[in-house]
Amino acid sequence: MDKYAYLFISVLLFVPWLAFCLSRPDLKKKILKTSVLGGLAGLIAEFWYFRDYWQPPSLFGKATVSPEDFLFGFFITGIAVAGYDVAFRKTNATGAKKRKKFFAGLFATGVFSLFIFNNWMGFNSIFVSSLAFVAFSVVMSLFRKDLWLPSLISGMLTVLIIIPVYAIIFNLLYPDFWNKYGLLSGSAYGIAVLGHIPVTELVWYFSWGSMAGIAYDFASGKKKMTYQNKRYKY
């Protein structure tokens, strides 16, 4: 039954993802576009995470790229991207400078950083990626000071959403999951809180939420304004 744990994460994340889409049709395009990109990123990221962070069983075997990787990246990215807008009733408007090429450069830098700091220097991929996400959030916020608050709150909202999901899966259904499949379990970095939730997971979710929560607005040159039932005001 352990092979269903990873899939169950996506099943539970589907609930807030769908709620965001249904409650905020103005955000649906933004959510769908970024979710697809997040799903693809999820497939790529496991190249590193399977090596030194975790080796979960899936429907297609242990520590192998599977549909769960895409589904997880798909749903968690859409949630992170829309969480702030849904919580604070914000929508997007044009008015800021587009920086798609700059953001593509950040993505390339992140991949390069993993090769250098993880593959070459041996730092664990979960720390390298989390630090990279935070660094990219800071860089984007320095260019767009209006994104500082959305970045921080997006990170916190992502953590708040994942905690009950993890509590159900790893405290109730699969309490030994991380001891079996987490490669940091038993080390100084394998600390768990709120039951059996690894601190490294919460750090990763905060860092990813902080970056993903502002990446679309930064790259596409979107500004936030108040949403009021298809009527908008600054």
C-alpha positions as CSV (number, residue, x, y, z in Angstrom):
1,M,0.0,0.0,0.0
2,D,3.0,2.3,0.4
3,K,3.0,2.8,-3.4
4,Y,-0.2,4.9,-3.1
5,A,1.2,7.4,-0.6
6,Y,2.7,9.7,-3.2
7,L,-0.4,9.6,-5.3
8,F,-2.6,10.4,-2.3
9,I,-0.7,13.7,-1.9
10,S,-1.9,14.8,-5.3
11,V,-5.4,13.5,-4.7
12,L,-5.7,15.7,-1.6
13,L,-4.0,18.7,-3.3
14,F,-6.6,18.4,-6.1
15,V,-9.3,19.6,-3.7
16,P,-7.9,23.2,-3.0
17,W,-6.6,23.3,-6.6
18,L,-10.1,22.7,-8.0
19,A,-11.7,25.0,-5.4
20,F,-9.4,27.8,-6.6
21,C,-10.3,27.2,-10.3
22,L,-14.1,27.1,-9.6
23,S,-14.2,30.0,-7.2
24,R,-12.0,32.3,-9.3
25,P,-12.6,31.9,-13.1
26,D,-10.5,35.0,-13.7
27,L,-7.5,33.0,-12.4
28,K,-8.2,29.8,-14.3
29,K,-5.9,30.5,-17.3
30,K,-3.1,31.5,-15.0
31,I,-3.5,28.4,-12.8
32,L,-3.7,26.0,-15.8
33,K,-0.6,27.4,-17.5
34,T,1.6,27.4,-14.5
35,S,0.3,24.1,-13.3
36,V,1.5,22.4,-16.6
37,L,4.9,24.0,-16.2
38,G,5.0,22.9,-12.6
39,G,4.1,19.4,-13.6
40,L,7.0,19.3,-16.1
41,A,9.4,20.7,-13.5
42,G,8.3,18.0,-11.1
43,L,9.4,15.4,-13.6
44,I,12.8,17.0,-14.0
45,A,13.4,17.7,-10.3
46,E,13.2,14.0,-9.3
47,F,16.4,13.4,-11.2
48,W,18.1,15.0,-8.2
49,Y,15.7,14.2,-5.4
50,F,15.8,10.5,-6.0
51,R,19.5,10.5,-5.7
52,D,19.9,11.8,-2.2
53,Y,16.6,13.0,-0.6
54,W,14.0,10.3,-1.0
55,Q,13.2,7.1,-2.9
56,P,9.4,6.7,-2.7
57,P,7.5,3.8,-4.2
58,S,5.1,4.7,-6.9
59,L,2.7,3.0,-9.3
60,F,5.6,2.3,-11.6
61,G,8.2,1.2,-9.1
62,K,10.5,2.6,-6.5
63,A,12.4,5.9,-7.1
64,T,11.4,6.0,-10.8
65,V,9.9,8.9,-12.7
66,S,6.1,8.4,-12.7
67,P,2.8,10.2,-13.3
68,E,2.7,11.1,-9.6
69,D,5.7,13.4,-10.2
70,F,3.8,15.4,-12.8
71,L,0.5,15.4,-10.9
72,F,2.2,16.6,-7.7
73,G,4.1,19.4,-9.5
74,F,0.9,20.3,-11.4
75,F,-1.3,20.7,-8.3
76,I,1.2,22.3,-5.9
77,T,2.3,24.9,-8.4
78,G,-1.3,25.9,-9.2
79,I,-2.0,26.2,-5.5
80,A,1.1,28.3,-4.8
81,V,0.5,30.6,-7.8
82,A,-3.1,31.3,-6.9
83,G,-3.2,31.1,-3.1
84,Y,-2.4,34.7,-2.4
85,D,-4.9,36.0,-5.0
86,V,-7.7,33.8,-3.7
87,A,-7.0,34.6,0.0
88,F,-6.8,38.3,-0.5
89,R,-9.2,38.7,-3.5
90,K,-6.6,39.9,-6.0
91,T,-6.6,39.6,-9.7
92,N,-4.1,40.5,-12.4
93,A,-3.8,43.5,-14.6
94,T,-1.1,44.6,-17.1
95,G,1.2,47.5,-16.2
96,A,4.5,46.0,-15.2
97,K,7.5,45.2,-17.3
98,K,7.6,41.7,-18.8
99,R,10.7,39.7,-17.8
100,K,10.2,36.3,-19.4
101,K,13.8,36.0,-20.7
102,F,15.1,37.0,-17.3
103,F,13.0,34.4,-15.5
104,A,14.1,31.8,-18.0
105,G,17.6,32.7,-17.0
106,L,16.7,32.2,-13.4
107,F,15.4,28.7,-14.2
108,A,18.6,27.9,-16.1
109,T,20.6,29.1,-13.1
110,G,18.7,26.9,-10.8
111,V,19.4,23.8,-12.9
112,F,23.1,24.8,-13.2
113,S,23.2,25.3,-9.4
114,L,22.0,21.7,-8.8
115,F,24.7,20.3,-11.1
116,I,27.4,22.4,-9.3
117,F,26.3,22.2,-5.7
118,N,24.7,18.8,-5.7
119,N,26.3,16.7,-8.4
120,W,29.8,18.2,-8.1
121,M,30.1,19.5,-4.5
122,G,27.8,17.0,-2.8
123,F,25.3,19.2,-1.1
124,N,21.9,17.6,-0.6
125,S,19.4,18.5,-3.4
126,I,16.6,19.5,-1.0
127,F,18.8,22.3,0.5
128,V,20.2,23.4,-2.9
129,S,16.8,23.7,-4.5
130,S,15.2,25.4,-1.4
131,L,18.0,28.0,-1.2
132,A,17.7,28.6,-5.0
133,F,14.0,29.2,-4.7
134,V,14.4,31.6,-1.9
135,A,17.2,33.4,-3.8
136,F,15.1,33.7,-6.9
137,S,12.2,35.1,-4.8
138,V,14.5,37.7,-3.4
139,V,15.9,38.6,-6.8
140,M,12.4,39.0,-8.3
141,S,11.2,41.0,-5.3
142,L,14.2,43.4,-5.7
143,F,13.1,44.2,-9.2
144,R,9.4,44.3,-8.2
145,K,9.1,45.6,-4.7
146,D,5.3,45.1,-4.9
147,L,5.9,41.4,-4.9
148,W,7.7,41.1,-1.5
149,L,4.5,40.6,0.5
150,P,2.8,38.2,-2.0
151,S,6.0,36.2,-2.1
152,L,6.2,35.8,1.7
153,I,2.5,35.1,2.1
154,S,2.4,32.7,-0.8
155,G,5.1,30.7,0.9
156,M,3.2,30.6,4.2
157,L,-0.1,29.7,2.6
158,T,1.5,26.8,0.7
159,V,2.8,25.5,4.0
160,L,-0.6,25.9,5.7
161,I,-2.3,24.0,2.9
162,I,0.2,21.1,2.9
163,I,0.3,20.5,6.7
164,P,-3.2,18.9,6.9
165,V,-2.5,16.9,3.8
166,Y,0.7,15.6,5.3
167,A,-0.9,15.0,8.7
168,I,-3.5,12.8,7.1
169,I,-1.1,10.8,4.9
170,F,2.0,10.6,7.1
171,N,0.5,10.7,10.6
172,L,-2.6,8.5,10.0
173,L,-2.1,6.4,6.9
174,Y,1.7,5.9,6.5
175,P,3.5,6.9,9.7
176,D,6.6,5.0,8.8
177,F,6.9,6.4,5.3
178,W,9.8,8.8,5.8
179,N,11.7,6.2,7.9
180,K,11.5,3.8,5.0
181,Y,12.0,6.1,2.1
182,G,13.5,9.4,3.3
183,L,17.2,9.3,2.8
184,L,17.8,11.9,5.5
185,S,15.9,9.9,8.1
186,G,18.0,9.2,11.2
187,S,20.5,12.0,10.3
188,A,20.8,15.5,11.9
189,Y,18.6,16.8,9.0
190,G,15.8,14.3,9.4
191,I,14.0,16.2,12.1
192,A,10.2,15.8,12.0
193,V,7.5,18.0,13.5
194,L,3.8,17.8,14.0
195,G,4.1,14.1,14.1
196,H,5.9,12.6,11.2
197,I,6.3,15.7,8.9
198,P,10.0,16.4,8.0
199,V,11.1,19.9,8.6
200,T,12.9,19.8,5.2
201,E,9.5,19.3,3.5
202,L,8.0,22.4,5.2
203,V,11.1,24.4,4.2
204,W,10.8,23.2,0.6
205,Y,7.1,24.1,0.4
206,F,7.7,27.5,1.8
207,S,10.6,28.2,-0.6
208,W,8.6,26.8,-3.6
209,G,5.5,28.7,-2.7
210,S,7.4,32.0,-2.3
211,M,8.9,31.7,-5.7
212,A,6.0,30.2,-7.6
213,G,3.6,32.7,-6.0
214,I,5.2,35.6,-7.8
215,A,6.9,34.0,-10.8
216,Y,3.9,34.4,-13.2
217,D,3.4,38.0,-12.3
218,F,7.1,38.8,-12.6
219,A,7.6,37.1,-15.9
220,S,4.4,38.2,-17.5
221,G,4.5,41.8,-16.3
222,K,1.2,41.5,-14.3
223,K,0.2,43.7,-11.3
224,K,-2.2,42.8,-8.7
225,M,-5.5,44.6,-8.1
226,T,-8.7,44.0,-6.1
227,Y,-11.1,41.5,-7.5
228,Q,-14.8,42.2,-7.1
229,N,-17.1,39.8,-9.1
230,K,-15.7,40.7,-12.5
231,R,-15.4,44.4,-11.5
232,Y,-12.0,45.5,-10.7
233,K,-10.5,48.4,-8.9
234,Y,-6.9,49.3,-7.9
